[in-house]
Amino acid sequence: MRRGIGWLALAVVLAAAPAWAHARRPMADAARSANPVHRKADALARQRTEVQRLQHDVAAQESGSRADAQRLRQQDAEIAELQRQLQAAQQAGAAAGKGR
């Protein structure tokens, strides 16, 4: 009988341990957040993380903008070349028309 009670007590302790550990965590978090130094350190860490995320976003946008600008320069060069070809064709057509 004693062995049965011992095993039962052990089972109760093992079953309650996770709940007890989980219940203590909010108390530790509450104690940490009650300390103004810890609150400021946590806020600073969150702000640094946000700054890093924003810097990454800006870098990605700048990279996209540079790629877009390069694409536009290339299109401008192609348009200029097509305009030169059109003008040359028009001049050649006008010269051929005069020669008839």
C-alpha positions as CSV (number, residue, x, y, z in Angstrom):
1,M,0.0,0.0,0.0
2,R,2.8,2.4,0.9
3,R,4.4,1.8,-2.5
4,G,1.1,2.7,-4.2
5,I,0.9,5.9,-2.3
6,G,4.5,6.8,-3.1
7,W,4.0,6.2,-6.8
8,L,0.8,8.2,-6.7
9,A,2.5,11.1,-5.0
10,L,5.3,10.9,-7.6
11,A,2.8,10.9,-10.4
12,V,1.0,14.0,-8.9
13,V,4.3,15.9,-8.5
14,L,5.4,15.1,-12.1
15,A,2.0,16.0,-13.5
16,A,2.0,19.3,-11.6
17,A,5.6,20.3,-12.4
18,P,4.9,21.8,-15.9
19,A,1.9,23.7,-14.6
20,W,3.9,25.1,-11.7
21,A,6.8,26.1,-14.0
22,H,4.3,27.7,-16.4
23,A,2.6,29.6,-13.5
24,R,6.0,31.0,-12.3
25,R,7.0,32.4,-15.7
26,P,4.4,35.2,-15.7
27,M,5.5,36.1,-12.2
28,A,9.1,36.4,-13.4
29,D,8.0,38.4,-16.5
30,A,5.9,40.6,-14.3
31,A,8.8,41.2,-11.9
32,R,11.0,42.0,-14.9
33,S,8.5,44.4,-16.4
34,A,8.0,46.1,-13.1
35,N,11.6,47.2,-13.1
36,P,11.9,50.5,-15.1
37,V,15.5,49.7,-16.2
38,H,14.3,46.4,-17.7
39,R,11.3,48.1,-19.3
40,K,13.5,50.6,-20.9
41,A,16.0,47.9,-22.1
42,D,13.2,45.9,-23.5
43,A,11.8,49.0,-25.3
44,L,15.2,49.8,-26.6
45,A,15.7,46.3,-27.9
46,R,12.3,46.4,-29.7
47,Q,13.2,49.8,-31.2
48,R,16.5,48.6,-32.5
49,T,14.8,45.6,-34.1
50,E,12.3,47.9,-35.7
51,V,15.1,50.2,-37.0
52,Q,17.0,47.2,-38.4
53,R,13.8,46.0,-40.2
54,L,13.2,49.5,-41.6
55,Q,16.8,49.8,-42.8
56,H,16.4,46.5,-44.6
57,D,13.2,47.6,-46.2
58,V,14.8,50.9,-47.3
59,A,17.8,49.0,-48.8
60,A,15.4,46.8,-50.7
61,Q,13.5,49.7,-52.0
62,E,16.6,51.6,-53.0
63,S,17.9,48.5,-54.9
64,G,14.6,48.2,-56.7
65,S,14.7,51.9,-57.6
66,R,18.3,51.6,-59.0
67,A,17.1,48.6,-61.1
68,D,14.1,50.6,-62.3
69,A,16.3,53.6,-63.2
70,Q,18.7,51.4,-65.2
71,R,15.8,49.9,-67.0
72,L,14.4,53.3,-67.9
73,R,17.8,54.5,-69.1
74,Q,18.0,51.4,-71.4
75,Q,14.5,52.1,-72.7
76,D,15.4,55.8,-73.3
77,A,18.4,54.7,-75.3
78,E,16.3,52.2,-77.4
79,I,13.7,54.9,-78.0
80,A,16.4,57.4,-79.1
81,E,17.8,54.8,-81.5
82,L,14.4,54.0,-83.0
83,Q,13.7,57.8,-83.4
84,R,17.1,58.1,-85.3
85,Q,16.1,55.1,-87.5
86,L,12.7,56.6,-88.2
87,Q,14.1,59.9,-89.1
88,A,16.7,58.3,-91.4
89,A,13.9,56.3,-93.1
90,Q,11.8,59.4,-93.5
91,Q,14.7,61.3,-95.0
92,A,15.5,58.4,-97.3
93,G,11.8,58.2,-98.4
94,A,11.7,62.0,-99.0
95,A,14.9,61.9,-101.0
96,A,13.5,59.0,-103.1
97,G,10.3,60.9,-103.7
98,K,12.2,63.9,-104.9
99,G,14.2,61.8,-107.2
100,R,11.2,60.5,-109.1
